[in-house]
Amino acid sequence: MKESNHDPVQVSRSLLNGTPILAVIDVEMRNCVRGLTTRQRQITELVVGGQPSKNIAADLGISRRTVENHRASIMRKTGSKSVPALVRFSISLAVNGVSEKAS
């Protein structure tokens, strides 16, 4: 999961005040999803579905380089270091009921 954009002291205080760890993780995941543009969410779905950049570009009518730039932004925003990590992140979203269409 992505490193928190929040102050670690604030997160620690939330935990010490009785906020369950899963609630803190849920908030972080929602923030990651909200940070993605509509196009990045669309590309994420295709990447997680196993599509290579070349195919994604052809399907969306954009250049492969544009897809690669979006993929790099997606990886940075979600804190994923690899496509399998992005898949795990997406599965966690589904398991926790976090909509990738979050606004």
N, C-alpha and C positions, 0 to 999 in steps of 0.2 A: 504494500500500500504506500501511497505517496507520503512523504514526510509532511508533518503538520505545518500549515501556514500560521498556526496559532502559537502564542507564547507558551512554551513548555510549562511555565509556572502556572498559567491559567488552566491548562489541561490537568495538571497535577492537582490543583485546587478542586476542580470538578470531580475528580476521582476521589479525593479525600472527603468531599462533601457528600459522598454517597452516590454519585452518578455512576451507573454501571458502565464498565469498560466497553460493552457492545454499543451502548448509546453514544459514547465518544467516537467509536469507530464509525458508526452509522453516520454521524454528522460529517466526519471527514470524507467519507465516500460520497455523500450527497454534494459536498463542496467540490469534489473532483469532477463529478458529473456536470454540475452547474457551470464549471469552468470550460466545458467543451462547447464549441459552436455546433450548430445543426449539421453542417457538413462534416465536422470531425466525428460526431456521433454516427453519421451515416457510414463514414469510412471505417470507424471502429467495428461496426457490425459486419462489414465485408471482410476486414482483416481477421476478426475472430472466426468468421465463417471459412477461413482458409484461402481467401482470394489473394493472389499476388498483386503487387502495385500495378503491373502492366494491365491486368484484367480489370482492376478497379478503375483505372484511368479510362480505358475503352468504354466501360459500362456507364461512367459518369460524364464522358465527353470532356475530360480535362487531361492535362499532360501528366505523364508519369512522375515528373519532378514535383508537380503540385501535390500529387498524392503522397510522395515521399516527405515533402515538407509538412503536410498534415499529420502523417504518421509520426514524425519526430515530435511535433507539438503534443500529440495525444500521449506519446510515451512520457514526455516530460511532465505533462499535467497530471497524469495518473500515477507517476512515480514508477512506471513499469520499465524494467531494464531489458526485457525481451518480449517477443510475441507470446510465448507461453505464460509469462507473468501477466500480460494484458488479458489473456484468456482467463486466468485465475481471478483477476480483478473483476472481469465481467460476470463470471460465475458467482462470485461473492455478492455482486450487485443483485443478481437474480435471487439468490438464496435469502438475502436480507430484505428483499422486496423494494429495493431502491430502483426507481424507474430511470432508465437511461434517457428518457424524454423529459427529465426534470427541468424546470425552467429556472 
